[in-house]
Amino acid sequence: MAKGNESVADVRESAPVAPSGRLSEAEFKSAERTVKQKLDAQPKVRIRVALPNDITPEEAKAMPKPPNIPVGINGYNYQVKLGEEVSVPSEVAEVLRRAGKI
């Protein structure tokens, strides 16, 4: 598949499974890099995940660590800021869409 056109299935299928069902640290790191490369090649989507009702935008900006939502895909994790418009790979947006967050 052409770079930048990775499908959701391509990213999901990129993590290997060892015969024992467990990956070594090196296998895990290799799979994580592969997933990151495939996600980086995907088109980016602008999204906004709402802040919780009990946090105002002003309070969020004043926090030392801004509120976020974690999104993990085959061992690679994204921290998506809440209450701000951000660009993410299309697969990350799809995970958030399926979870009802956007």
Secondary structure, 3 states (H helix, E strand, C coil): CCCCCCCHHHHHCCCCCCCCCCCCHHHHHHHHHHHHHHHHHCCEEEEEECCCCCCCHHHHHHCCCCCEEEEEECCEEEEEEECCEEEEEHHHHHHHHHCCCC
